[in-house]
Amino acid sequence: MSNLPFNFDSDTLLSILRRSKDATAIYSDENLTIAFANEAMMRLWGKANDLTGSTLEQALPELEGQPFVNLLKEVWRTGQTYRATNTPADMVIDGELRRGHYDFIYEALPGNQGKTLCILHTATEVSDRVAAWKEIEERHLKEQELNEELTAAMEEYRATGEELQQLNEQYQVVNEEFQAANEQLESYQAELEEANLLLTRRNTLLVDEKTALSDAERKALSLMADAPVAIAVLSGPEMIVESANPMILKLWSKKVDVIGMPLAPAFPELEGQSFFEILGEVYRSGEPYRGNEVKAVINDGGKLTDRFFNFVYQPIHDPSGGIRSIMVVATDVTAQVDARKEAHDLNERFRLALSAGMLGSYELDIRTGKMICSDQCKRNFGLKPKDRLDFPDLLHAILPEHRSYVEERVNEAIQTKGVYTAEYQITWPDGSRHWITASGRPRYDESGNPVMMVGVTLDITERRLFEQQKDDFLSIASHELKTPITSLKANYQLLERLKDQPGNPIVPKLLGMMGKSIHKLAALTDELLNVKRLDEGRIMLHKTTFALNELMENCCTHVRTEGEYELAVSVSPHLWVFADEHRVDQVITNFVNNAVKYAPGSKKIFLSAEKIAGEIKISVRDTGPGIPKDQVPHLFDRFWRASHSGSEYTGLGLGLYICAEIVRAHGGEIGVETEIGNGSTFWFTLPN
């Protein structure tokens, strides 16, 4: 290695291995801790997340009971490299335990003291190759049977050689008689033209081969014609179609007139495909060729069609050992290939549907309680993809008050052969609680015993929280609307009694109270209408260019006229903005109202606007008690209402939510900065 013109450090070598298309992993200690696994190895293992730092047994629990972990530990102990080919292994791929076949090498790399420093693991999946070999072996057995029949036919041919010689002598006499009779058959020439063409081609073959068909050969050809597989024989370097049974003619989409023709003119559509070259190589080398699911473009009724074939090109030797012809045995596997592709596409669509719906899938072995879960299923229970989740773990996560309910639903589905569905609450490992909806269908063996349940899970915590918020909102809305209505009713009843005393000093006071109640009802109604428009996507912005200082100095007149709070405005007189003036005023007013409501001791409220990095930032600051940190993430949520030291506040919990939607509709951002004891600053930005 020292003579090489370059010297790679470990990071560079790992980078090279990471880019390699060969599946590669490195184990750093006798416990088989994964120090490195490239993308190809992760795909081979069926894993998506980084497994560095995990032991092989932790990363691939399905290897338990299989020999690979013990083999690796033996390689670590002895330092001897272990190689294997076509080895079966059961791996969990896409949540499903599948059997594949692999070529792999476990190579111990020694350290400075001769002890094992690490193990380099390289592997290749060869499942397709093993399946192909198995199919080839089966076809080879069929070919052997056919060859044995052909061999028997050849033996019969040699045994009857003398008889053939006598027949040839008689043929000369018969031929003279045939020529005399041929003059009488001229009237049939038109009807027999096609047959004569076929006979001429066959005679040409017989002359070229300097042989004739014996009874044994005819018997072999008859057997080939009746064979339930597609068979053809191609003669000579030109690959003349010597014979083709009905099965292969149908497979080729050809008629019988291709017999006697060279392959190239008989199949012009094969030009540019690989078959002519392969046949030529078989004829030259004498080595058979086997193709597996090879694509061919075939002329089917004048239309070029993609088809897939399994085939064998078997050379046939003459008595002198030379190549006389090539036997073709083929099977159309287009339906098989299409079905597999369709199944793959269906599985991919199913996987995408599960992913898009955040659905986790599982398979439960009813007999053992073991489960095979997708990564999303584990995430629904607060687990990492490498964590184990079996049925006892699932039951333990369910809150005790829901546990018996879930077990009853599962047992009911098994007994009735129906579908299991349930909603229940669980505890994640971090202590947080979540809602799960789950469903599944049991599967049974040939004897009707339940063996498996397959289903999906979904985290519905947000949905349940929204439903709770909705119920709370309806309760709050009913209360908030009832209060001003009750006040209106009471004031109206008092006015009814004083209708004959218009000069009574209490009348203006009652009218003022009624006005406040009406204003509150109008505000609540506006909030509800705004939320409805937001939900329907119907909130419209009417943008104009206006001076921001004029808006901020004239807004919140209801606060200014009461005189209890001072609004201090700090904004440049030349700050113009292109936005919906009414909606911007609505956001600022809401911020100010919240300052009055939640920070009543802050008698001075500061309004400011400034231009920052191509946008305008508008802020409303109070000097009140501040907002607890745990409430800040929820301030702009729908139906959420703040709580301060046990105080109760009126409102629907919609104001800041509506403000956030208005700001986002403008393409801006909204937020809050707060500190307990030092007040809060609510702000939003608008594009400049």
N, C-alpha and C positions, 0 to 999 in steps of 0.2 A: 504493500500500500504506500510505502514511503517514496516509491519511484514515480507515483502518479503526479501529474503537473498541477494538481489542485488538492486542497485539504478542506473538507467540510467539517464544520462544527456540528454539535448534536442538534441545535435548533434547525440548521439547514437540512440535515438528514431527515428530521421529523417532518419538515415542510415538504420535502420530496416525497416521503412516504404518504403524507396526507393527500397529496395530489395524485398518487398512484391509483389506477383503476383496479389494481389487485387488492383484495381484502387483506388488510394487515393489522395486527394488534401486537402489543408488547406488554408482558406481565413482569412486574418488578420485584416480586418476592415469592417465597414458597407458598404463601396464601393465595397466589395468583391475582394480586391486585392489578387492575387495569391501569397501566401508565399511559397507554396511547391506543387509540383505535380510529382508523381513518373512516371516511364516509362510506367506502365500499364495504368494510367490515360491519358498520352499523346497519347498512341495508341487509346484509346477509343475516345478521342477528335479528332483524325486524325491529330495531330500536331507532327512536328519533332523537333522544336526548343524550347529552354527554354523559358517559359512564366512567370517566376518569376518576380514580380513587375508590371505586367499588371493586369488590372481588368478583371473579367470574361467576361464582355461585350466587352472589347477591344479584348480579345483573341479569343472569339467565337461570332462574330457579327451575326451569323446565329440564335442565341438564341432570337433575337429581335422578339417580338410577341408571344413567347412561355412563359410558366408560371414559368420557373425555377429561373430566376433572382429575381422575386418578392417573390417567396417562400423562397429563401435564405435570402433576406432582412427581411422577416417576422420572420424567425428563429433567425436572429441576434437581432431583436427588442424584441421578446418575450422570447428568451432562450429556447423555446420548440423544442424538436427533431421532425423532419418530416421524415416519412418513406413512400416509395411508391414501388409498384411492377408492372411489365409489362407495364410501362409507355412509350408511344411513344414520340420520340424526333427526330427532323430533324437536322442532323449534316453534315458538309462539310468534307467528307472523300476522300482523293486523288483528291481534286479539284472538287468533285461532291457532290451535296446536296442529302443525302440519309436519309431515315426514318429507325430508329431502335427502339428497345424496351429495357428498362433498369429497373433493381431493384436498388434503391439507398436510402441512408440515409444522411440527413443533421442534424448533431448533434452539438449543441452549447456547447462549453466548457467554463464554467464560470471562471472569474478571482477572485482576492482576495476580491473585493468589491461586488461580486455577479453579476457584469455586464459581458456581453459576451466578452471573451478574444479572441476567434477565432471560426471558424466553421470547423469541420472535415467532409469531404465529401467522402463517399465510394460508389462505383458503380460497377455494373456487367451488361454486355450486355447479354440480354436473348432473342434476336430476334429469334434464332433458336427454343427456347422453345415455344415462342408465336406462331410461325408458325406451330410447331408440334402440339400444343394444338388445333389450328384451324383445322388442318387436322384430328386430333383424334375426334373432335366434329362432323366433317362431316361423318367420318367413324362410329361414335357411332350412328348417326341418321340412317345410312344404317343398322347397326346391330339391332337397335330397330325395324325397319321394318321387318327384317328377323325373329327376335324373336317373333314379333306379329303373323307372319304367322305360325311359329312353335307352338306358344301357341294355335292358332286356330286349328291346326292339332291335338294337344294333347287333346283339348276339344272334337273334333270329335272322337278321339280314345276312351276316357272315355264313350262317349255317346253310342258307339257301342260295349261296353264291353260284354253285354249279347249276342249280335249277334255273337261275337267272340267265346263265350263259346259253342254256338250251332255248329259253324263251326268246333271247335276242336273235338266235338263228331262225326261229320260227317267225320272228317279227318281220324279217326281210320278205318272206313269202307272203305274209298277211299284208304287208305294206303295198305289194304289187296289186293284190286284190282290192285294197282300200282305194288306190288311185283310180281303178276302174269304177268303183262304186261312187267315188267322189264326184264324178261327172253327173251322176244322177241326183246329187244333193245340192246342185247349184241353186235350185229354186228356193232352198231354205237359207241362203247366204245372209239375207237381210235380217232374218230373225235371230241367226246365230252370230251376228257380227260381234256383239259384246262378249259372248262366250269364247269366240275364236281369239279375240284380243287377249283375254285372260289366259287362254291356253298358250298363245304365242309367248307371252311373258314367262309363263312357267317353263315352257320348252327352252327358252333362252337360258334360264337358270340351270336347267338340267345339262345343257350343252357346256355351259361355263364350268360347271362342277364335274362334268364327265361322269355323271352317275344317273341313276333312275330310282324312282321310289319303289321300294319293295312293299310287300304286304305288311311287314312289321312297321315300316316307316308310316305307311298310311294309317295303321292302327294308332301309332303315337300321335299323328296329326289329328286323328279323330278324337282321341282322348283330350288333346289340347283344345279342340273346338268345343267340347262339352264341359270343359273345366269351369268351375264356379268362380274363377279368378281371371283377370284380364291378362292374356299372354300373347306375345308376338315374337317372331323370329326375324332378325335382320341379317342379310347375307352380304359378305364381302365388304371391302373398304367403302363402297358407295352406299352401304346400309340399305340394300334393296329389301323391300318388305316381302319376305319369302312366304310368310303365313301370318295370319292374324285372326284370333277367334272373335266371335260376336261380341264378347264382353269388352275387348279392347277397342273394337271398332266403335262401339257405343261410347266408350270413355273418350276416344279421340274425336268423336262427332264426325266420323268419316264413313264412306260406303266401301263396299267390297272391291271397287275398282282401284283402290290404292295398292292392292296386292300386285307385286311385280314391279312397282315403281320405286325408284330411289327415294330415300326419306326426304331429301331437301325439296324436290319439286312437289312431293306429296304433301309436305307441311311447310309452305312458304312462310307462315306466320311464326315459325320457330327461328327464323333468321334473326341473329342478334341476341338470342338467348343461349344458354350454356350447354344445351343438350347435345348438339352436334360435336362440340369439343370433348365432352365427357365420353360419348360413344367412341370417338376416334381414339382416345387414350385407352379405353378398355380393349379395343381391337388391337392396339399396338402392344400393350403391356400384358394382356391376358389376365389382368386382375379385375375381379368383379367390383362394381360400384353400387352403393346403396344410398338412395336419397330419401330424406325425411321431411315431409311437409314442404316440398319444393314448389314454388310458384311457377306456373306456366300460363302463357297467354294463348288460348285455344280459339280457333275460328269455329264458332258454334252457330250454324245457320246463317253465315255471312256477318256475324257480329263477334268481335274480339272480346273474349270473356276471360277474366282472371280465375284460374282454378289452382288447386293445391293437390299434390300427389305424393304418395309414398311409392318408391319403385326400386327395382333391382335390375342392373344390367349384368347378366351372367354369361361369360364367354363359353362357347361350345367348341371343343377341339375336334379336328379330324383324326383319322387313324395315325397320321404321321406326327401328330402333336401340334400342328399349326392351328391357328384360329380360323374356323370355318364360318361361324356366325355368332350372333349375340342374341340370347333370349332375354326378352323384356317381360317382367312381371310387375304390374302396376295396380295401385288402388287409389281411387279418387277420395281424398279426405277433406274436400272443400267444406262439407257440412260440419265436420268435426272442428276445423279451424275457425269457421264462422261462429259456431256455437261457443267455442272457448273465448273468442273475442267478445261475443255478446255477453257472456257470463262475466268477463273481466270488466266490460263497460258498465254492466248492471251493478257489479260490486263497487265500482268506482263511484257511480251515481249514488248508491246507497251510503257509501262512506262520506261523500260530500254532503248528502242530506243530513246525516248524523252530525257532521261537523257544523253545518250551518245552523242547525237547530240546537246546538250545544247538548246533544243527546249522547249519553254514555251507554255502551252496549256491554252485556255480560253473558256468560254461559255458566250456569250453576250445575255441578254434578250433585244430584239429589242424594246419591248414596254416600258420598264422602264429605259433602259440604264444601269442596274445593271450587273456586271460581276462576274463570279466565275473564279478565276485565280490560276494556279499552282504557287508554290514558284519560279520556274525558270522564269515564265512569269513576275512576279513582279521584280525579279532581273534584267531582261532585261530592265526595266524602272527605275532602280536605287532604288528600294523600298525594304523594308524588308518583310519577309513572313507574318508578322502580319499586315502590312499596307493594306489599302483598295485601290483597283484600279477599278474604274468604267469607262464607256465610256466617260463621260465628263472630267474625270481626264486624260484619254488617249489623248483626243483631245487637252487639255490644254498643255500637254507635247510636242506635235508636234510643230515644228517651224511653224510660221504663213504662210510662203511661201509654205509649204507642206500640210497644214490643209485641204484646200478645195479639193485638189487632193485626199486625203484619203477618205473624205466624198463622193466624186463622185464615187470612186471605190467601196465603200461599197454599195451605193444606186444602182449602176449598177448591182452588183451581186444579190441583192435582187429582182430587177425588171426582170432580165433575168433568175433567178434561176440558176446562174452559180457560179463559184468560184471567190472569191475576192483575189487579190494579189496586194501588194504595197510595195515599199521601200521608207522610209522617215527618216528624221533626227529629233531627239528629244533632249530635255534638261532634264538632271537628276536633282534631288533636290539639288545636290551639285554644279550645274551650268555647269558641263561638258556636252559636246555634243556627241551623239552616233547615229549610223545608225541602223535602224531596218528593217527587212523584215518580212512581215506578210501575212498570207493567212487565208481564212475561207470559209465555205460553209453555206448558210442560210438553216433553217428548217422552215416548214410551218405546220399549223394546218389542221384539216379536211376540213375547208372552203377555204384553200389556202392562208390564211393570214400569213405573215412572223412573227414568234414568237421568233426565236433563231438563233444565228450564232455561230458555233463551229469552232475553228481554232487554229493555232499555231503562235508563234513569235520567232524570232532569232536575236540576236545581231550580226550584220555583220560589226561592226566598224573596226575590224582588217582587214577584207577582203577589205573594201573600202580604208583603209589606205595603204594596200599593193598595190592595184590597182593604187592609186595616186603616190606611190613611184615608181612603175614600169613605169608609164608615165613620171615622172620626170627623171628617169634613162635613158629612151630612148632619151629624149631631151638632157640630159647632155652627154650621150655617143656619140650622133651625133656631138655635139659641140667639145668634147674632141678629137674625131677621126679626125674631119675636120681640127683642128688647125695644127697638124704636117703634114698632107697631103698638106695643103695649103703652109706651109713653104717649104716642099720638092719640090713642084711644082715650087715655085718661085726661089729657089736655082738652081733647074735643068735648068730652062730657062736661068738664068745668066750663068751657066756653058756652056750651049749650045752656047751662044754668045762668050765665051772665049775659045772654044775648040781648036782654032788655036793659043792660047797664054798660053801654059802650064806653062810658067815661071811667069805669072802674080801673084803678091803676094796675091791677093784676092781669088785665087783658093783654097789654103789650108783652108782658113777661111770658104769658102762656103762648102767644104767637111766636115769640122767639124760640121757645123750647120746641114747639112744633116744627119750626123751620130747621132746627138742628137735627131732629129726628128724620125729617124728609131728606136732608142732605146726607145723613148716614145711610138711609135706605138707597138713595141714588148711588152712593159710592160703592156699597156692597153689590148692587145690581150691575154697575159698570165692571167691577172685578170679575163677576161671573160671566158677563158677556165677553170680556176680553179673553178669558181662558177658553171659552167655547170657540172663539174665532181662531185662537192659536192652535187648538186641537184640530180644527178643520183646515188650517193653513190659509185662513182668509184675512189675516191681519195685513192691512195695506199701509204702505209708507208713501206719504206725499211730500217728497223732498223739495226743498227750496234753499236758496242761499240767504242766510240771516246773520246778524251780528250777535255773537254769543253773550256779550256783556249786557246788551239790552234785555235779552231773555232772562238772565240770571238776576238782574237788578229789579225786574218786575214780577218774578214768579213768587209763589207762596204768599199771596196777598192775605189769605186767611190767618196766617201766622203773624204777619207784620201788623195787621189791624188790631189784633188782640193786645199787642204791646208787651206781652210777657217775655218774649224771646227776641234777641237781636240777631239779625242775619248779616254777617260781615262778608261782603263780596270782594274777591280779588281776581280781576280778569282784565286783560288788555282791551282797550276800546277798538282795536283794529283786528280782533280775532274773529274771522268769519268761518262759517261751517256750512257744508251742504248736507242737509239732513231733514227729517220730518220734525219741524219745530214743536208741534203739539206733543209728539211722543217723547222728545227730549225733555220738554217741560214736565211731562208725566213722570219720568224717571227721577229728575231732580226733586220734584215735589214729594215723591214717595220717600226718598232718602231723608229729606227734611222732616217729614211727618214721623218717620221712625226715630229720628233724633229726639224729637219732642216727646214721643211715646215712651221710649226705652231709656232715655237719659234726661229726665225732667229737671235734674239739677244743673244741667249744662245750659245756662241762660244765654250763652253766646254760641252761635252755630256758624261755622266758617265754610263759605262756598268759594271754590277757586277753579280756575281753568288755565291750562298751559299747553303750549305746543312742544311735543317731545317726539323726536325721530320720525317725522312724517305723519304723526297722528296727534289728535287733541285729547288731552286727559282732563276730565271733569271730576272734582272731588267734593264731598260734603263731610266735614269733620266735627265731632262733638267732643266734649271733655267729660263724658259720663263714666260709668263703672266699667266699660269694656265688655267683651263677649267671651265666655269660656271657650277654650280651644276645641273641645269636643263638639261644640255646636257650629263652628265655622263651616265645616264641609257641607252642612245641610241648609245653610241660610237661603240658598237660591232654589231649593227643592219645592215642588208643588205641595201645598197643604201643610207645610212645616211651619210651626210657630215657635218663637224663641221663648225661653224660660229663664228668668233671672232670680236666683235666690228665693224660689218658691212663689214669686209674684205671678199673678194671673193677668193676662192681657187679652183684650178683645181683638177680633179680626179673623179672617178666613185662612191666613197663611198663604195668600196668593200674590201679595204685592211685589215682593222681591223676585218671585218666579216670573211675573209678567215683565218686570224691568229687565231681567236677564234675556228674555225672549226678544224684547224690543231692541236691545243692544246688539244681540247676535244677528238680528235681521238687518241691522246697519253694517254688519261686518266688523263689529268692535268686540271688546272684551270687557268683563265686569268682575269686580273683586272687592275685598275688604282687608284692611289692616287694622288690627286691634290688639290691645294690651290691657289686662285687668288693672283697673285703677287709673288708667291713662287715656280712656276714651277709645273711639273707633273712627276710622275714615273709610267711607264707602266711595268707590270710584268706578268710572267706566271710561272707555275710549271710543273715539269715532275716527274713521279714516279722514285724513285731511284732503 
